[in-house]
Every structure is written in structure tokens, then in C-alpha cells.
């Protein structure tokens, strides 16, 4: 007897037949007696924004290098083949799995009717058990850590399954018909080898400061025009005082195209910091907020903190307080993408109040894109990156709006 495959999914939303996608899958293989036999998990690149990141906690940077569902389909099928599909609220997970395979052109024997739902059966076999996964685990004493992580939730559901099996015995489970059907159900042959799994936190683990990725030297020195272009690009990337994975990769690529090696980049970073220091000293006083901003920029540019003191000491606070290029003016078009922490209509009204023009789609005329996650995989964010349009966080846009509101 093959046993069970306990599955949990994190998704971009609630509707598998539409635009929503799976962003993480966790599988726990369980014996007929309820014993864990193995686990498997991976993030999936959905090719769109990640939806409610405040719920599942997955960053776009982490899924950039993750396999797509198509690349993981063969591996997942081998895990599910011959096993009874189990999940907490199995209707949700089964419909998503079936829909994603269907999108690839495969009909798989996974459906709400052929699945075992620990939420539904638990309420019958474990009297008084709440419907939520967290409540059910607390009720029967099953450990649940890292809730809304796919593997952690699948392990918790596997614990509930074991409790239910323990109540009736492996051969007397009331879902025996579904169990036998799963053993016999044919699965299509899905080509593809085992995919490389990608887990949460991988972006941090593989992160190498982009400055370190630049070559130590180039045979031909770059010119003043190339340096000015690099500084302008740097200014756009640092609008929100955050360098996304996409922005770091873009800076590395641009530096190579401009002929800027690592020593030259370090010098340009000091030039950039000095310009910010002159701006901070324009009124003769460096506030705590301005100092924090300079420190943050120095950190992002891989400069030693003492460089800030040097930049301030070397500035006379006179002229040279120019911005390096980017500013929002009335009439500029802005686009919003992703599941915002503040409702999108609120942002649009605030933008309109200072003369900006919210747009639904990204064109080359758009000045700025505001994203829930700067590494967003949404079509809007991808198009903005292709066009060289800055992508900033909500917090950065809020600061821009506040400055603009003070001028209205």
C-alpha cells in the first residue's frame, strides 16, 4: 500500500482557474499507519506578482531563481502518484494542483472528491476540533511552527492525519474507497527530470554585494559620459534606499556596458555620497534623519561608515546641491502593482492630489512604478525594468508624496 501525500500550497490568491498561481508547495509522504516517510518542498516562480505577501511571507527575490510549476511538474507527479491526496481544506489545494496540471495539458487524478480533507474528517473523528489548521493543531496537541510555510503546514496536517488514523486504525479509515482509488488511478507520463528545489531565504544566502561582482579592472578606461550615465542609474536605483535583486543585476550589467570597473565604481559611489552630503549641508545643519539617510546610502554602496564623515567634512555646503536627476512633477504618470499594504485607490487619490496621474498600464511615458515588492514579477514590473523606469516601495513613494504635499 502506497500511503498518503499530505500537501500544502501557498498561492497568489484564491482562484485557480484565473490569474492566481502556486508560489510554494510542501509535500509530506505518510505511510498507511500515519508515519512520516519523507518530505519535499520548493518555491515556485509564478511569473506574476506574489499576491498577499503579508500572509505567506515569500519575497520576490526568493522566487526569482525558483522553478516554474512546469519545471517542477514531473517531480511533484512522482511524489503524488499512487498516493491519496491529503490536505487541510483539501478542496482548495486539490483544485489548484489539478488546474495547474490542466494548464500544462495534463489531466491528473487529483480532485476534491478523491482527496482526504483533514479539516472535514477531523471534525468528525476528533470531536470539538476547530476548522482552522492552527486551531485544530492546538486542539489535538500537534506542533505547528512557521504557519503559512507550505512544508510546515503540510507537516502539521500530517500530524492531524496521524491522529485520525489512530482513532480508527489504518484499515478502518472511513475514506477507504478514496484510498484504494488513488492506488489504482493512472497518472500521465510527464517528461522532465527532478527539479532543483529552492527554499525561502535563498536570496539572502546567495547574495553577493553587487560591487563585488564588478571586474577589478578593464583594459580601456570609461569616459565622463559613461560615468554620468552610471551615476544617473545609481540615483534611480537608490530612490527608495533599497537595492532590489533586479536593480543590483541591472547595475552590474550597466557597469560592464559602460566600461566601469570596481575601482572606478567605488570612486563614483564616493562622488554620489559627496553630492548627498552637500545637499544635506545646504541649510548649514545635518539633521538626524539626514545623517541616517547618508549612513543608509553608504551601506548600500559598500562604503565604510567613516566615508560619511569624510563626505560631510569635505563639503562646504555651498553650491553643488543638485539632485542627480530624478524628481516627480505634476503631470507625471505613475503605476501601482502588487497587493499594497495601503489600498491602491488610496494611493491613487494621494497621487492625484499632488498632480500626478495614476495609470493602469506601463508605457515608456510612465515616470515611476510603485510596487508592493521591488523585485515583483508582475507584468507591469517586468515592463518597467525593460524600459528603465524606476520601481520603488510604498514607503519610498509615501515620502515622495509627503514632500510634494508640503509644496502644494
C-alpha positions as a printed Julia matrix, in Angstrom:
408×3 Matrix{Float64}:
   0.0    0.0     0.0
   1.45   3.33   -1.08
   0.07   5.56    1.66
  -0.63   9.28    1.6
   0.78  12.5     0.18
  -0.07  15.39    2.51
   0.14  18.64    0.57
   0.04  22.32    1.38
   0.25  25.21   -1.06
   0.94  28.9    -0.73
  -0.66  30.8    -3.6
  -1.01  34.29   -5.01
  -4.76  34.22   -4.36
  -7.89  32.1    -4.11
  -8.89  31.35   -7.7
  -7.01  28.54   -9.5
  -8.98  28.89  -12.72
  -7.97  32.51  -13.22
  -4.8   34.53  -12.77
  -3.7   33.05   -9.44
  -0.71  30.73   -9.2
   1.1   28.45   -6.75
   4.19  30.05   -5.17
   5.23  27.3    -2.74
   4.43  23.61   -2.36
   5.19  21.3     0.54
   4.64  17.53    0.48
   4.86  15.04    3.35
   4.82  11.36    2.39
   2.97   9.32    5.02
   2.63   5.55    5.42
  -0.78   3.84    5.71
  -0.24   3.79    9.5
   0.4    7.55    9.61
   4.2    7.53    9.89
   6.2   10.16    8.01
   8.31   8.63    5.23
   9.74  11.73    3.59
   9.28  15.42    2.81
   9.73  17.7    -0.17
   9.32  21.45   -0.66
  10.13  24.17   -3.12
   9.2   27.7    -4.01
   7.75  28.2    -7.47
   8.21  31.15   -9.78
   4.64  32.17  -10.69
   5.62  34.63  -13.41
   3.46  37.33  -11.78
   3.26  39.31   -8.54
   3.08  37.23   -5.37
  -0.27  38.43   -4.04
  -0.7   38.64   -0.27
   2.93  38.64    0.78
   1.86  39.85    4.21
   0.23  36.41    4.67
   2.65  33.93    3.1
   5.81  35.99    3.71
   7.53  34.98    0.46
   9.73  37.58   -1.22
  10.03  38.08   -4.96
  13.82  37.9    -4.6
  13.49  34.32   -3.31
  11.34  33.11   -6.21
  13.44  34.73   -8.95
  15.6   31.61   -9.12
  12.86  29.1    -8.31
  11.49  26.58  -10.82
   8.18  27.22  -12.53
   5.32  24.8   -11.97
   6.05  23.35  -15.41
   9.64  22.61  -14.34
   8.5   21.01  -11.08
   5.52  19.13  -12.54
   7.32  15.85  -13.21
   8.89  15.7    -9.73
   5.63  16.55   -7.99
   3.75  13.95  -10.05
   6.15  11.22   -8.93
   5.52  12.17   -5.31
   1.73  12.1    -5.71
   1.46   9.05   -7.97
  -0.35   6.15   -6.27
  -0.88   8.05   -3.02
  -4.04   9.5    -1.52
  -4.01  13.28   -1.75
  -4.46  14.84    1.71
  -4.68  18.48    2.75
  -6.29  20.73    5.31
  -9.15  22.22    3.27
  -8.3   19.74    0.52
 -10.79  21.25   -1.91
  -8.61  24.36   -2.21
  -5.28  22.57   -2.7
  -6.66  19.84   -4.97
  -8.31  22.36   -7.28
  -5.08  24.36   -7.58
  -2.96  21.28   -8.35
  -5.48  19.99  -10.89
  -5.77  23.42  -12.54
  -2.01  23.9   -12.89
  -1.55  20.45  -14.45
  -4.52  21.17  -16.69
  -2.88  24.39  -17.8
   0.07  22.23  -18.95
  -2.29  19.92  -20.83
  -2.38  17.05  -18.34
  -5.41  15.51  -16.62
  -4.36  14.2   -13.22
  -6.37  12.13  -10.7
  -6.46  14.89   -8.08
  -9.82  16.36   -7.16
 -11.72  17.4    -4.03
 -13.82  14.22   -4.32
 -10.8   11.89   -4.38
  -8.93  13.67   -1.58
  -8.9   13.35    2.19
  -9.56  16.63    3.96
  -8.19  16.81    7.5
 -10.49  19.75    8.17
 -13.65  17.85    7.29
 -12.74  14.4     8.62
 -11.12  15.88   11.71
 -14.38  17.49   12.78
 -15.99  14.0    12.66
 -13.2   11.86   14.12
 -11.76  14.36   16.61
 -14.8   15.89   18.34
 -14.59  19.6    19.09
 -11.71  20.21   16.69
 -11.76  23.76   15.22
 -11.75  24.18   11.45
  -8.57  26.28   11.14
  -5.24  24.5    10.91
  -3.8   26.39   13.88
  -6.89  25.73   15.99
  -7.01  22.06   15.02
  -3.34  21.56   15.9
  -3.77  23.26   19.27
  -6.84  21.1    19.96
  -5.04  17.76   19.47
  -1.53  18.81   20.51
   0.14  18.78   17.08
   3.07  21.18   16.73
   2.66  23.97   14.18
   5.67  26.17   13.55
   6.13  28.73   10.78
   2.44  28.81    9.91
   1.86  29.69    6.23
   5.07  27.99    5.21
   3.97  25.2     2.87
   6.07  22.39    4.34
   5.36  23.42    7.94
   1.62  23.43    7.27
   1.84  20.1     5.42
   3.7   18.59    8.39
   1.0   19.88   10.72
  -1.73  18.39    8.53
   0.21  15.11    8.5
   0.11  15.21   12.3
  -3.67  15.63   12.2
  -3.93  12.72    9.75
  -1.95  10.51   12.1
  -4.3   11.41   14.96
  -7.32  10.5    12.83
  -5.79   7.19   11.72
  -5.02   6.47   15.36
  -8.68   6.89   16.22
  -9.92   4.18   13.84
  -6.89   2.15   12.73
  -5.16   2.07    9.32
  -7.55  -0.5     7.79
 -10.75   1.04    9.1
 -10.39   4.6     7.88
 -13.75   5.91    6.59
 -12.11   7.19    3.39
 -11.01   3.7     2.33
 -12.7    3.97   -1.06
 -10.7    7.1    -1.95
  -7.55   5.39   -0.7
  -7.97   2.34   -2.94
  -8.94   4.53   -5.89
  -5.75   6.58   -5.55
  -3.61   3.42   -5.68
  -5.14   2.42   -9.0
  -5.56   5.85  -10.59
  -3.47   6.29  -13.76
  -1.16   9.28  -13.99
   0.01  10.74  -17.27
   3.68  10.49  -18.18
   5.12  13.95  -17.56
   8.58  14.42  -19.02
  11.33  16.18  -17.16
  13.92  15.23  -14.58
  13.94  16.14  -10.93
  13.84  19.88  -10.49
  16.21  21.87   -8.31
  14.32  22.9    -5.2
  14.55  26.47   -3.96
  13.61  27.39   -0.4
  12.81  30.56    1.48
  15.78  32.72    2.38
  17.84  31.59   -0.61
  18.19  35.15   -1.89
  19.98  36.17    1.3
  22.14  33.05    1.28
  23.33  33.58   -2.28
  23.57  37.37   -2.07
  26.89  38.86   -3.12
  27.16  42.66   -2.92
  26.86  43.85   -6.48
  30.07  45.89   -6.19
  31.97  42.66   -5.59
  30.61  41.31   -8.87
  32.3   44.03  -10.92
  35.63  43.21  -12.51
  38.76  44.51  -10.77
  39.99  46.29  -13.87
  39.18  46.87  -17.5
  41.69  47.4   -20.32
  40.05  50.63  -21.5
  39.01  53.38  -19.03
  35.46  54.64  -19.25
  34.7   58.24  -20.21
  32.9   61.05  -18.4
  29.66  60.35  -20.26
  29.66  56.73  -19.1
  30.33  57.81  -15.52
  27.43  60.28  -15.68
  25.14  57.56  -17.04
  26.17  55.21  -14.24
  25.53  57.88  -11.59
  22.11  58.61  -13.07
  21.24  54.91  -13.0
  22.54  54.64   -9.44
  20.37  57.57   -8.38
  17.27  55.89   -9.8
  18.11  52.58   -8.14
  18.53  54.29   -4.76
  15.28  56.27   -4.85
  13.76  54.06   -2.17
  17.06  53.46   -0.37
  16.81  49.79   -1.26
  18.67  47.83   -3.9
  16.47  45.02   -5.15
  17.95  41.92   -6.74
  16.75  43.22  -10.1
  18.44  46.6    -9.53
  21.72  45.04   -8.43
  21.8   42.85  -11.52
  20.99  45.89  -13.65
  23.85  47.9   -12.13
  26.31  45.06  -12.73
  25.2   44.76  -16.36
  25.29  48.52  -16.89
  28.75  48.85  -15.36
  30.03  46.25  -17.79
  28.41  48.03  -20.73
  29.76  51.41  -19.61
  33.27  50.03  -19.1
  33.21  50.78  -15.36
  35.41  48.51  -13.27
  35.3   48.06   -9.5
  37.82  50.8    -8.53
  36.01  53.28  -10.78
  32.66  52.32   -9.28
  33.98  52.89   -5.76
  35.12  56.36   -6.78
  31.73  57.11   -8.34
  29.99  55.89   -5.18
  32.05  58.37   -3.16
  31.1   61.09   -5.64
  27.46  60.21   -5.21
  27.72  60.22   -1.4
  29.52  63.59   -1.52
  26.66  65.06   -3.57
  24.16  63.88   -0.97
  26.33  65.34    1.8
  26.34  68.73    0.03
  22.57  68.6    -0.2
  22.28  67.76    3.49
  24.53  70.71    4.39
  22.76  73.18    2.14
  20.97  74.77    5.11
  24.0   74.52    7.37
  22.56  71.74    9.54
  22.66  67.96    9.14
  19.59  66.56   10.88
  19.43  63.11   12.44
  17.21  61.95    9.57
  19.69  63.24    7.0
  22.56  61.53    8.77
  20.6   58.26    8.86
  19.95  58.63    5.15
  23.63  59.15    4.4
  24.56  56.15    6.53
  21.97  54.03    4.7
  23.32  55.05    1.3
  26.92  54.35    2.36
  25.87  50.86    3.46
  24.08  50.17    0.16
  27.12  51.35   -1.78
  29.5   49.12    0.2
  31.28  52.16    1.62
  32.73  52.27    5.11
  30.63  54.31    7.6
  33.58  56.65    8.08
  33.1   57.71    4.46
  30.03  59.66    5.57
  32.1   61.76    7.96
  34.66  62.33    5.21
  31.93  63.38    2.76
  30.46  65.84    5.26
  33.86  67.22    6.23
  34.82  67.69    2.59
  31.65  69.58    1.72
  31.38  73.33    2.06
  27.61  73.19    1.9
  27.6   75.74   -0.86
  26.6   75.06   -4.42
  26.52  71.57   -5.82
  23.32  70.6    -4.03
  21.81  69.37   -7.25
  19.78  66.17   -7.37
  21.3   63.67   -9.71
  18.31  63.55  -11.95
  15.05  62.07  -10.69
  12.08  64.07   -9.48
   8.31  63.79   -9.74
   6.5   66.74  -11.28
   2.78  67.45  -11.74
   1.51  65.57  -14.74
   3.95  62.69  -14.33
   2.35  59.26  -14.71
   2.69  56.59  -12.01
   1.64  52.93  -11.99
   0.92  50.72   -8.97
   1.46  46.95   -8.91
   1.04  44.16   -6.37
  -1.02  43.74   -3.22
  -0.42  47.02   -1.43
  -0.49  47.4     2.35
  -2.46  50.58    1.71
  -5.4   50.1    -0.7
  -4.49  51.11   -4.22
  -7.38  53.62   -4.55
  -5.97  55.5    -1.54
  -2.56  55.78   -3.2
  -4.18  56.9    -6.44
  -6.11  59.67   -4.68
  -2.98  60.88   -2.89
  -1.07  60.86   -6.16
  -3.81  62.84   -7.9
  -3.87  65.35   -5.04
  -0.3   66.43   -5.86
  -0.87  66.47   -9.59
   0.38  63.01  -10.53
  -1.55  60.84  -12.98
  -2.19  57.21  -11.98
  -2.21  54.81  -14.92
  -3.33  51.21  -15.21
  -0.58  50.07  -17.57
   3.13  50.71  -18.03
   4.23  52.6   -21.14
   7.5   54.36  -21.9
   5.89  57.63  -20.79
   5.31  56.4   -17.21
   7.7   58.11  -14.75
   7.53  55.73  -11.78
   6.21  52.3   -10.75
   5.25  51.68   -7.13
   5.39  48.0    -6.14
   4.48  46.03   -3.06
   7.81  44.26   -3.66
  10.56  45.96   -5.73
  11.52  42.57   -7.21
   7.9   41.97   -8.25
   7.42  39.52  -11.1
   4.27  41.23  -12.31
   4.0   42.13  -15.97
   4.0   45.82  -15.01
   7.25  45.48  -13.07
   8.93  43.47  -15.8
   7.96  46.02  -18.43
   9.16  48.89  -16.2
  12.52  47.18  -15.8
  12.78  46.74  -19.56
  12.03  50.45  -20.07
  14.41  51.6   -17.33
  11.57  53.05  -15.25
  12.34  53.21  -11.5
  10.45  50.75   -9.29
  10.08  51.86   -5.66
   8.43  50.64   -2.48
   5.28  52.05   -0.93
   7.34  53.67    1.84
   9.54  55.47   -0.67
   6.52  56.69   -2.6
   4.91  57.87    0.63
   7.99  60.0     1.33
   7.82  61.46   -2.2
   4.13  62.24   -1.74
   4.76  63.88    1.64
   7.42  66.13    0.13
   5.1   67.02   -2.73
   2.18  67.67   -0.36
   4.37  70.13    1.54
   4.81  72.09   -1.66
   1.11  72.16   -2.59
